[in-house]
Amino acid sequence: MLSAEEWTILTLSLKVGGVAMAAVLPLAFALAWVLARARFPGKLLLDAVVHLPLVVPPVVTGWVLLLAFGPNGPVGGVLERWFGVTVLFRWTGAAIAAGIMALPLMVRAMRLSIEAVDRRLESAARTLGAGPARVFWTLTLPLSLPGVLAGAVLGFARSIGEFGATITFVSNVPGQTQTLPLAIYSALQQPGAEAMVWRLSAISVALSLVALVASELLTRRVRRGLHVL
């Protein structure tokens, strides 16, 4: 059985992961669409920037977020002066860090799904009188939807497992920013907390396993659908 503290950690992790995934989802899909379909100067650079969080140390990402959202940062200063809002040491900041780290995985999964849609089907629909918007909503999006959902699932899993950028950006505050990986890290520093480490680690592994299985099932559905077409 989980203690009240552990339930709080789990609930906070799910909230941070869910908000991060939902907030980043539209941006991830838009970037995936641009990278899959558009041609423009600087596309290679945009692709590199989108995937940068995958290769730079997470601590660097957290430091950049701290500079941007700090009291004197270009974003944090505006939020605090105009709206009286700060994301430092709050769960919203943890969601921002998690969303940034999850963005590349989401974009990659969605981009592959969009690129897999046969453009001849879209051309045929347009020759039959369908406009670009109708082609997108009735053909392109439904065909790529399993990949979009797979990207969302991977983004959620990555969000609840985020550590480096979160602890650098918003620290490790119980009840506010202490998600599962941060709680495991804290428990490892406490004598006699091995049982808590085991429980939280088991939950983390279970959530990650479920997310990976769900993503794989969705990916297979995309392949089956394309095979039928």
C-alpha positions in Angstrom: 0.0 0.0 0.0 1.2 3.5 -0.8 1.5 6.1 2.0 -0.2 9.5 1.8 3.1 11.0 0.7 3.5 8.5 -2.1 -0.1 9.1 -3.3 0.7 12.8 -3.5 3.8 12.1 -5.5 2.0 9.8 -7.9 -0.9 12.2 -8.3 1.4 15.1 -8.9 3.4 13.1 -11.5 0.3 12.2 -13.4 -0.9 15.8 -13.3 2.4 17.2 -14.5 2.7 14.5 -17.3 -0.9 15.0 -18.4 -0.7 18.8 -18.5 2.7 18.7 -20.2 1.4 16.3 -22.9 -1.8 18.2 -23.5 -0.1 21.6 -23.7 2.6 20.4 -26.1 0.4 18.3 -28.3 -0.9 21.1 -30.7 2.6 22.5 -31.0 4.1 19.0 -31.6 1.6 18.3 -34.3 2.1 21.6 -36.0 5.9 21.1 -36.1 5.5 17.5 -37.3 3.2 18.7 -40.1 5.6 21.5 -41.2 8.6 19.1 -41.1 6.7 16.4 -43.0 5.0 18.5 -45.7 6.6 21.9 -46.0 9.7 22.9 -47.9 11.5 26.1 -46.9 14.9 27.5 -46.2 16.1 26.6 -42.7 14.0 23.4 -42.5 17.1 21.4 -41.5 17.9 23.9 -38.8 14.3 23.8 -37.4 14.5 20.0 -37.3 17.8 20.2 -35.4 16.4 22.7 -32.9 13.2 20.7 -32.3 15.3 17.6 -31.5 18.0 19.4 -29.5 16.6 18.4 -26.1 17.2 14.8 -27.0 21.0 15.3 -27.3 22.0 18.2 -25.0 22.3 17.4 -21.2 18.9 17.9 -19.5 20.6 20.2 -17.0 21.4 22.6 -19.8 17.7 22.6 -20.9 16.7 23.3 -17.3 19.3 26.1 -17.0 18.0 27.7 -20.2 14.4 27.5 -18.9 15.6 29.1 -15.7 17.1 32.0 -17.6 13.9 32.4 -19.7 11.3 32.0 -16.9 13.3 33.6 -14.0 12.2 36.9 -12.5 14.5 38.8 -14.9 14.0 36.5 -17.8 12.3 37.6 -21.1 9.3 35.3 -20.3 9.3 35.1 -16.5 9.7 38.9 -16.2 6.6 39.6 -18.3 4.5 36.9 -16.5 5.4 38.3 -13.1 5.0 42.0 -13.9 1.9 41.8 -16.0 0.0 38.9 -14.5 1.7 38.3 -11.1 2.5 34.7 -12.1 5.6 32.8 -11.5 6.4 29.2 -12.5 9.5 28.8 -10.4 9.2 26.1 -7.6 5.7 25.3 -8.9 4.1 22.3 -10.6 3.4 24.4 -13.7 7.2 24.9 -14.1 7.7 21.2 -13.8 5.1 20.7 -16.5 6.9 23.2 -18.8 10.2 21.3 -18.3 8.6 18.0 -18.9 6.8 19.3 -22.0 10.0 20.6 -23.5 11.8 17.3 -23.0 8.9 15.4 -24.4 8.4 17.5 -27.5 11.1 15.8 -29.7 9.7 12.3 -29.2 6.1 13.5 -29.9 7.2 15.4 -33.1 9.1 12.4 -34.4 6.3 9.9 -33.9 3.7 12.3 -35.5 6.0 13.2 -38.3 6.5 9.6 -39.3 2.8 9.0 -39.2 2.1 12.0 -41.4 4.8 11.1 -43.9 3.3 7.6 -44.1 0.0 8.9 -45.5 -0.2 8.3 -49.2 -0.4 11.7 -50.8 -2.0 10.2 -53.9 -5.1 9.7 -51.8 -5.1 13.4 -50.9 -4.7 14.3 -54.5 -7.6 12.1 -55.5 -9.8 13.7 -52.9 -8.9 17.1 -54.2 -9.8 16.2 -57.8 -13.2 15.1 -56.5 -13.8 18.6 -55.2 -12.6 18.4 -51.6 -10.9 21.5 -50.3 -7.6 21.4 -48.3 -9.4 21.7 -45.0 -11.8 18.9 -45.8 -9.0 16.7 -47.1 -7.1 17.3 -43.8 -10.0 16.6 -41.4 -11.6 13.6 -43.3 -8.5 11.9 -44.7 -5.1 13.0 -43.5 -5.8 13.4 -39.8 -7.8 10.1 -39.5 -5.0 8.2 -41.2 -2.3 9.7 -39.1 -4.3 9.7 -35.9 -2.8 6.4 -34.5 0.7 7.9 -34.9 -0.5 11.2 -33.2 -1.9 9.2 -30.3 1.3 7.1 -30.1 3.3 10.4 -29.9 1.1 11.6 -27.2 1.5 8.4 -25.2 5.3 8.6 -25.6 5.2 12.3 -24.6 3.2 11.5 -21.5 5.7 8.7 -20.5 8.6 10.9 -21.1 7.0 13.7 -19.0 6.5 11.6 -15.9 10.0 10.4 -16.2 11.7 13.7 -16.5 14.4 14.5 -14.0 17.4 16.7 -15.0 15.6 19.7 -16.5 13.0 19.7 -13.8 15.3 19.7 -10.8 17.5 22.4 -12.4 14.6 24.6 -13.3 12.1 24.3 -10.4 14.1 22.3 -7.8 12.7 19.4 -5.8 9.9 20.8 -3.7 7.6 18.2 -2.0 4.0 18.7 -3.1 4.9 21.1 -5.8 7.6 19.8 -8.1 8.6 16.5 -6.6 7.5 14.0 -9.2 8.3 10.3 -9.2 12.0 10.5 -10.4 12.7 13.4 -8.0 11.1 11.5 -5.1 13.1 8.4 -5.9 16.3 10.5 -5.9 15.3 12.0 -2.5 14.5 8.6 -1.0 17.8 7.3 -2.1 19.5 9.9 0.1 17.4 8.8 3.2 18.5 5.9 5.4 15.8 3.3 5.7 13.8 4.5 2.7 14.5 1.4 0.5 10.9 0.3 0.6 9.7 3.6 -0.7 12.3 3.5 -3.5 11.1 0.0 -4.5 7.5 1.1 -4.6 8.0 4.3 -6.5 10.4 2.6 -8.9 7.9 -0.2 -9.5 5.2 2.4 -10.3 7.6 4.2 -12.7 8.5 1.0 -14.5 4.8 0.0 -14.8 3.7 3.3 -16.2 6.6 3.4 -18.7 5.8 -0.2 -19.7 2.1 0.5 -20.3 3.0 3.6 -22.4 5.5 1.7 -24.5 3.1 -1.2 -25.2 0.3 1.3 -26.0 2.6 3.2 -28.4 3.7 0.0 -30.1 0.1 -1.2 -30.6 -0.9 2.2 -32.1 2.1 2.1 -34.4 1.1 -1.4 -35.6 -2.4 -0.1 -36.3 -0.9 2.6 -38.5 1.1 -0.1 -40.5 -2.0 -2.3 -40.8 -4.1 0.6 -42.1 -1.5 1.6 -44.6 -1.2 -2.1 -45.8 -4.9 -2.3 -46.3 -4.8 1.0 -48.3 
